[in-house]
């Protein structure tokens, strides 16, 4: 029996099969993807986030890791107490909830046999190797499709499986620079900047999960599998982060979107404003300026017609004068107090939350945006919960992120391996 953590902190207990039932499908009650089986050959962020989204909504995911090393995310922080440990990486723990872990050296013949047995019953295989690696391992899609004609295989790579760039290596900042909107991100006085941390890789993983589900629907409706090719760079070239609109705009005008000088373009007030305990973000320029005046209590000095004259919102001297008034007002208030007053005046605004602020925010906690998960090594930690709510198919945590190779014996025994076989495979370095 395993604990299942549900929205609102309620804890239920279900009897959960620890690995695939190869004699037939099993599903958990009310889980949207409870009858979907996934073989996960991914590493680090984009691929594991794709399979996490499937696992957290009920899919039975078996993650294959390198013996003795595991997923590279296990070596990335943050770590509790800043003490590196392969079972305590916050990144790995978050990206691999609800998955099982087996270890296999895919370069060995014995591991290939195990993989093929799992593929016979899998609905989906997701991999994030460099293009060509699966073929080198004897697992090209056409080969696997001969074993399982309805198999959906999703490949996530830097530039996709074809094309002149397919073998090039990238980091996320390079992806954003080549495919995303980095050129116009930042201020004109400085170099371009990227979005924070791994957000591009998470977006690629989310895109891959949607593409995978589309292919799965086709497989079930039409009885045919297919190979889904996800290019991380192309997920940025087609991104809603201004890229699609600016690319289309370029076709019409030939103009390249640049970075605006600091404080220009949106009128005032606009941007982060310091408060007594941090910052809050405000956007109330141009036609919304009267709302900003109301937010400040409609002081007499803002009755002057100069503030409402044509071009006043582009006047840098007026901007500096108003920003001084705004800062005096905001520094006398906490960001929560400033936000509450701004909302009363219908000013587009929000506090700039730290991680600590967000973790205790009453609205997010009331809606179940965070959940505490107990891990046998890392202990009990608070995790981000579901990305969206499905009323009839609830999101749940059925198991924490797995220990490295935690499910070797269980999965192999389901495939018919005896205990002595498992020992031999371990001695041979296969698992």
C-alpha positions, 0 to 999 in steps of 0.5 A: 500500500502506498500513500497518495497525496491529493489536492488540499492536503488530503491523503488517501491510500491506494494499492499500487502495482509497482511495475507494469502488469505485462498480462494486461493493462492496469489503471488507477481509479480516476487517473486520466492516463492510468492505462498508459505505459511509458518507457523513459530513456531521457536525461536532465530536464526537457525529457524528464519534464515531458514524462513527469507530466505523463506520470503525474496524471497517471501514466505508468512510467519506467525510467531507465538510468545508467548503472552507478551514475543515474540521470545527470540531474541527480548531480545538479542542485539544489541539495538540502543543506547544500550537501550533494547526494544523488538521491537528494537533488531538488531538480531530480526529485521534482522532475521524477515523481511517480516514476520507477527507476531501473538501471541498464547499460544499454550498450550490452546485449542483455540490456537490449533484450530487457528493453525490447521486452518492455517495449512490447507492452509500452504505449510510449517511449521517450528518449533524449539521446543525441540523434543517431544514438538509438540506431547505434544501440540497435533501437532505431524506430523502425526496428522497435516498431516491428516489435510493437506496431502501435508504439509512439516514440518521442525523440527530444534533441537540440536541433531534431533528428535531421538537418545540417545542425542535428549533431551540434551541441547546445546550452539553453542560453544558445537555444534562446539566442538562436531560436528564441527572442533573446535578441530583443530581451533586455535593455538597449544599453546592455547585452541581450539576456535570456529567460531564467534558469531552465525555463526553455527546457521545461517549455520543450518538455511541455511541448513534447508531452503534448505532441506525444499525447497527440500521437498516442491518440492517433495510435489508439484510434488508427492502430498505428504508431509514429516517431515524434521528432521534437527539436528544442530549438524549434520549440523556441522559434515557434514560441509564444514568447514574442517569437511567432509574432515578431517573425511574422512581423518581419515578413511584412516590414523587414524590421528587426525587433530590438531592445528598448532603452531603459524606461522607454516605450511603455509610459509611466509608471512601469516596472519594478518599484521598491517597497519596504520589504522588496518590490512590486511590479506596476504597469499603468502608463499611457491611457491607464495613468489616471488609475496610477494617480488614484493609487497614490491617493489623487494628490493635488500635484497630479491635478496639473494639466501637464500630466495629461498633455499630449506627449506627457507619457514620453517626457523623461523629466515628468517620468522622473518626477512621477517616479520619485513620488511613486517611490516615496509612496511605495517605500512607506508600504509593504509590497502586499499593502501596495498591491492591495491599494493598486488593485483597488484602483484597478492598476495592473500590478503584482508583488515580486515574490521570492521563493519564500514568499511564494511557498507561504502564499495563502492563495497558492496553498489554498488551491493546492499548488504545493504538496509535501512529499516524503522521500526515503532519503531526502526526507519530507519536502514541499514540491510544486504540485499540479500545473492544472486541475482536472475535476474528474481526473485528479492529479496525485503523487503516488510515489516520490522520485525513485532511488537509483535502480530502486525497481530493478528486481520488481521490473525484471521479475515481472519479465520472468527473471529469477533472483539469481538472474538479477544477481548475475546481471548486476555482477556483469554490470548490466544493471 
